[in-house]
């Protein structure tokens, strides 16, 4: 029988929770992790980051083979077909390998998996399926779930959320995506490549809310070029389903003439909200703010001593890697150490093709704080991108005008998600644009574009 007394109990086994549990166990704490799913890894691993990347990769391969893109390289194909069932099976296989890997790591590090839903019964105890467990410290890492659109019912057949969009059994003829953010564009990209007509309805006047203004403008240009129909500054007023089809009623965000879009499938992707309901927080005095988030201190402790919170249930970007870093830091605090997370240097990536990646301040945010210098370099002038024929995008470096310290980096490129890591590390060490400009980069690589953008901050790039 599982022991019921622990040093730390982590509620939730997503990227933040399972990492926190493993780190705590490594530091000598007797640790348990509560998870109600049949598999570990949370939304990210089961129905989020990982399966979406599997489908993005598969659909990219199909489009390259099917579209004739490779013909210029002397590679041609005939009768290229999509087997959605096989594609989904490979996705499921990858997810299974990774969730099984976490279960192995729990056993290796002697982390107990408490299967079920947790509810606080006191500040140092929880109930899981009728069994009481106590711990010196308890960490909330329950993640987030899809934000519903009032009046629109998700049936996971015709009207789906991100989970349903990852499991469609066939390619829809017309997919309407409600929301022009990261999730909507990634999943819209999957099904567009596989043959669907895709219409994106976004309430704001540009895609990718929160990203740098020039990046958002570039996104609009690129997705239009790829064949997306974009309905910007537009709101959805209703979705009606009949006979396996959907009618989506839309009108200008500022008001005006309404119209109807007919679709085989509608994806609701307007954001996510913290999972804090059903935990019994009110019984122990843990409060949530107006956005449903749990406020924490620098040590990730709530206002209730001994209760911690990390990841999507706390303020900040809802990103798996942010939750992971917070999980490690919070576990270190629980073990009497000092954990560190620099919330000013958390990269974000949109895994479309090309990718969109950012770290630090946008140009607009930086200018609001003071005078800045900006360097920009187009991928069109990068030798490797030109050779590979993937020249969409640019690299942009935003630096403080007086100190030259890098405040933000924004990349649109096929390898932007990988390239942004160098920028994040440079910023973590307080680099100036000159530091990046004088760092030797291998040739020919996409990363040289970051070096040239840094050189452009002082107006002296070489290749433009």
BELWO-V527733 format. One record per backbone hydrogen bond with DSSP energy under -1.0 kcal/mol. NH is the residue of the N-H (numbers start at 1). CO is the residue of the C=O. E is the energy in kcal/mol with one decimal. If there is no record, write none. Layout:
# BELWO-V527733
nh:co:e
NH:CO:E
NH:CO:E
This chain:
# BELWO-V527733
nh:co:e
6:134:-2.1
7:30:-2.1
8:30:-2.0
9:137:-1.8
10:32:-2.7
11:139:-3.4
12:34:-2.6
18:14:-2.8
20:16:-2.3
21:17:-2.4
22:18:-2.2
23:19:-2.7
24:20:-2.6
25:21:-2.2
26:22:-2.4
27:23:-1.5
28:25:-1.7
29:24:-2.3
32:8:-1.9
33:112:-3.0
34:10:-3.1
35:114:-2.0
41:13:-2.1
45:41:-1.5
46:42:-2.2
47:43:-2.2
50:44:-2.1
52:48:-2.2
53:49:-1.7
54:50:-1.9
55:51:-2.0
56:52:-2.4
57:53:-2.6
58:54:-2.2
59:55:-2.6
60:56:-1.9
61:57:-2.1
62:58:-2.2
63:59:-2.5
64:60:-2.3
65:61:-2.0
66:62:-3.1
67:63:-2.7
70:64:-1.0
71:68:-1.4
73:70:-1.5
74:71:-2.1
75:70:-2.0
87:83:-2.2
88:84:-2.7
89:85:-2.1
90:86:-2.1
91:87:-1.8
92:88:-2.5
93:89:-2.2
94:90:-2.1
95:91:-2.3
96:92:-2.5
97:93:-2.1
98:94:-1.8
99:95:-2.8
100:96:-2.2
101:97:-1.2
102:98:-1.5
103:99:-1.8
104:100:-2.1
105:101:-2.0
106:102:-2.4
107:103:-2.0
108:104:-2.8
109:105:-2.3
111:106:-2.9
112:31:-2.1
114:33:-2.6
116:35:-1.3
119:127:-1.4
120:279:-3.1
121:125:-2.3
122:125:-1.6
125:122:-1.3
126:133:-2.7
127:119:-2.7
128:131:-2.8
131:128:-1.8
133:126:-2.6
134:4:-3.2
135:124:-2.4
136:6:-1.4
137:7:-1.6
138:306:-2.5
139:9:-2.8
140:308:-3.0
141:11:-2.6
145:273:-2.6
147:271:-2.7
152:149:-2.5
155:159:-1.6
156:159:-2.2
160:266:-3.2
165:161:-2.4
166:162:-1.1
167:164:-1.3
175:197:-3.2
176:265:-2.5
177:199:-3.3
178:267:-3.4
179:201:-2.6
185:181:-2.1
186:182:-2.4
187:183:-2.4
188:184:-2.0
189:185:-1.9
190:186:-1.7
191:187:-1.7
192:188:-2.0
193:189:-2.3
194:190:-1.3
195:192:-1.5
196:191:-3.0
197:173:-2.8
199:175:-2.5
200:229:-3.0
201:177:-3.1
202:231:-2.4
208:180:-2.9
211:208:-1.8
216:212:-2.4
217:213:-2.1
218:214:-2.2
219:215:-2.3
220:216:-1.9
221:217:-1.7
222:218:-2.7
223:219:-2.7
224:220:-1.7
225:221:-2.0
226:222:-1.8
227:224:-1.4
228:223:-2.5
229:198:-2.6
231:200:-3.3
233:204:-3.2
234:202:-2.4
235:251:-3.0
237:249:-3.0
238:249:-1.2
240:247:-2.6
242:245:-2.4
245:242:-1.3
246:263:-2.9
247:240:-3.0
248:261:-3.3
249:238:-2.9
250:259:-2.9
251:235:-2.0
253:233:-3.0
255:252:-2.2
259:250:-2.7
261:248:-2.8
263:246:-2.7
264:174:-2.0
265:174:-1.6
266:158:-3.0
267:176:-2.8
268:160:-2.8
269:178:-2.6
273:145:-3.0
275:143:-2.8
276:274:-1.2
284:281:-1.3
286:281:-1.9
289:293:-2.7
292:289:-2.2
294:313:-3.7
297:301:-2.0
300:297:-2.0
302:307:-3.1
307:304:-2.1
308:138:-2.9
309:300:-2.3
310:140:-2.2
314:311:-2.1
319:317:-1.6
323:319:-2.0
324:320:-2.4
325:321:-2.1
326:322:-2.2
327:323:-2.5
328:324:-2.3
329:325:-2.4
330:326:-3.2
331:327:-2.1
332:328:-2.0
333:329:-2.1
334:330:-2.4
335:331:-1.3
336:333:-1.8
337:332:-3.1
343:341:-1.1
345:342:-1.7
348:358:-2.6
350:356:-3.0
352:350:-1.1
355:413:-2.2
356:350:-1.8
357:411:-3.1
358:348:-2.3
359:409:-2.0
361:407:-2.7
366:362:-2.6
367:363:-2.4
368:364:-1.4
369:366:-1.0
370:366:-1.1
373:399:-3.0
375:397:-2.6
377:395:-2.4
379:393:-2.1
381:378:-1.6
382:379:-1.7
386:382:-2.5
387:383:-2.3
388:384:-2.4
390:385:-2.4
395:377:-2.5
396:410:-2.5
397:375:-3.1
398:408:-3.0
399:373:-3.1
400:405:-2.6
401:371:-2.1
404:400:-2.2
406:431:-2.6
407:398:-3.2
408:398:-1.7
409:359:-2.4
410:396:-2.5
411:357:-3.3
412:394:-2.9
413:355:-1.9
416:413:-1.5
419:415:-2.6
420:416:-2.2
421:418:-1.1
424:420:-2.5
425:421:-2.5
426:422:-2.4
427:423:-2.5
428:424:-2.3
429:425:-1.4
430:427:-1.7
431:426:-2.7
433:404:-2.0
436:432:-1.5
437:433:-2.6
438:434:-2.2
439:436:-1.4
448:445:-1.1
449:446:-2.1
450:447:-1.2
451:447:-1.2
452:448:-2.5
453:449:-2.2
454:450:-2.2
455:451:-2.1
456:452:-2.0
458:455:-1.1
459:456:-1.5
460:455:-2.1
